């Protein structure tokens, strides 16, 4: 699969190599294998994760075939970008490795065209940033508490900030008493320099905004997570 991507000009990072670089034994000893996978993916600095699933299908007539499934998604949001399935064809054989190689050889350009098209749309429309603002257990206010001097509550202030900062004005916000779940678009490239836009830069802008907005309440925003395209801010 890696070779199929490289042949078409995609730059890849190999999972096994990255896992070894993160000291496999330490990673697997101090957490579950799913934790290890997440840590490897986060440290890969890649934009897209491509997972493969290979299954052997045994038929009643004694024939076997291999099914190969490819799924590509944004690493930090899990948004699906492309997926495809390929079959080796039915053969009277127990050599499943040979069948797997046959399925791999059937990977078509349509999967890569779909993936490239999805990436082009990210360039055009921006990428999704997931933000969660959580009010701590000891925080007496909620997201509907009035803040500042203009009569707005915290959610309304966040709405105004998102309208001004979301790429092309695209965002959504959902709320409960103590949580604001936010999705907003950010550009893939910095609009001034043309360099790749670092989503982590948004955290500083957001924290400064919340600190100014909450100044009259005595509460302080604290960063709890800033991983790729996800930011979690706690208000204590």
N, C-alpha and C positions, 0 to 999 in steps of 0.2 A: 504494500500500500504506500509506504514511504517512497519507494522508487517511482510509483505511478505519479505521485505529486511532484517529485523533483523533476521528472521528465517534462512536466508541463510548466515548469518555471516557478512553482510554489516553494518557498523556503520553509523547511520543516525542522522541528526539534524532536529528537527521538526520546520517547518516554523512558525506556530502559536506561539509556545513557544518563538522563537527568536524575533518575532514581538512584543510580550508583553515585552520582556526584553529591547527592544529599545524604550519603552514608546510610545505605539501605538498612543495616542492622539497627541503627539508632532510631530511624523513622518507624520501623515496624515494631520495635520493642516497646516504644513509649506511646503507641496509639494503634487504633485499628487500621486495617488495610485501606478502608475508605478514607480515613484521615490522611494516610500516606499519599494516596492518589491525589487528594485535594491539594496537599502541600506541594507535590511535584508540579501539578498543573499551574498553581499560583506562582511558583518560582520560575516557570518556563518563560515568562514575559511574552507569551504568544497571545494572539488575538482570538484564534479559533482552535477549538478542540475537535479532533476527528476520532470518533470511537468506531471500532470494528467488532462485529459479532459474527463468528463462523460456527455454523451448525451442521451436523451430519444428519441427513434424513434417510432412514432405512425404509424401503418399500416392501410390501408383502411378497413380491416375486423374487426377493433376494437382491435386487438392485439397490444402489446407494447413490446419493448425490449430496453435494455440499452447497449450502446457502451462505452467501456473504452479504452482510448488511453494513453500509457505511452511513454514519450520521455525523453531520458537522454542525456545531453550535458555537455561539459566542461563549467564551470561557466564563466570564463573570456573571452573565445574566441567564445563560442557558437557552437563549433565544435560538430556535432552529433556523439554520441557513440553507441546508441541503441534505437530502437523504436519498439513498438508492439501494436496490437489492439486485444481486446477481446469482444465478444458478449455474452449477458446473454441468448439468445434464445428468441423466440416469445411466449408470454403468454397472455391470455385474463385476464388482471388484471390492476388495476390502482395503485397497490402498487409498485411504481418505486424504492423505497428504497430497497425493497426485491430483485428486479431485479438487482440493482446496486451491492448488496452483492453477488448475483450469478455471475455477471461478474468478481468481484474481486476474487472470489474463483477459477476462471479459469486461473489466471495468471500462466504461465508455466515457467519451468526452462530455456527454450530457451532464454528468454529475459535476464536472469541473466548471462547465459553462454556468450551471445554476449557482454554484458556490461563488464564482467570480461576479456574477450579476448581483447576488446578495451583497457582496462586499462593495461593489460599485454604488449600491443604494446607500450603504452606510457612509461612504465618502460624501454622497450628495445630501443625505438627510441627517447625518450625524449618528452617533451611537447612543444607546440607552445608558443612563446613569441611574442607579437605584440608591435612594437615600431614605434612611429611617431616622426620624427624630423621636426619641423616647423620653418621656418625663419620668424621673425616678420615683421610687415609692415614697420617699420623704419630701417630694416636691408637692406643695399644697395646691399649686395651680394646675389647670388642664389646658388643652389646646384651644379652648373657647374662652379663656381668660383674657380680658383686655390688657394690652401691653402698649407702652409708649404713650404718646399724647394725642394721637389722632382718632381714638375711639375704636381702633381695630383690635380684634383678638389675634392670637398667635397664628392661627390658620390663615386668616385674611392677610396678615403681613407676609406669610410665606407665599401665598398666591401672588402677591405683588412682586416679590423677589423673583419667583419663578418666571413670571411673564417677562421680566426684564433680562433674565440671565439664560433661560433655556434657548438652545439653538433653534432658530426659526420659530420661536415661541411655542414649541411643542413640549407639553408636560401634562401630567395627571397627578392628582393628590387625593388620597383617601384618609379619613381620620376616625379615631375613636377618642375617648376621653384623654388617654395618656400617650397616644401614638399617632404620628403622621407618617404615612407610607407614601413615598414620592417617587415618581419616575419622570426623568427629564432627558432631553436630548442634548448632547454636547458635540462639538465638531470633532472630526477625526484629525484635522490639522488646524493649528493656530491661525486665526484669520489675519493676524498682523505679520507674523514672521514666516508663516508657511511650514514651520516645523511641526512634527507630530504633537498633538495636544495631549498633555498628561492629565488624566482625570483627577489625579491627586491634587492638582492645583485648585480644583473647585472647593476642596475641603477648607482651605484657608479663607477663601472668599465667604463661604457659608458660615464658618465659625465667627468671623468678624461681624457679619450681619446679625447673627443671633446674639452676640455679646452686646452690640449696640441696642438691639431691640429689647433685650431683657434687662438692660442696665437699671431701669427703675424698679425692677422686681427683686433684685438682689440675687437672682439665680445666674448660674454660670454654665455655658455649654462645654462639654468635655467629649473629645473624640474617643469612641470605643472601638471602632474598626475603620480601616481605610485600605481595602483590598481590591485592587483593580478598579472595577466599575461600581463598587459598592462602598457607601459611607454610612456609618452608624454614629449618630451624635446623641449623647445623653445630657439631659438638662437636670442638674442637681440643685 
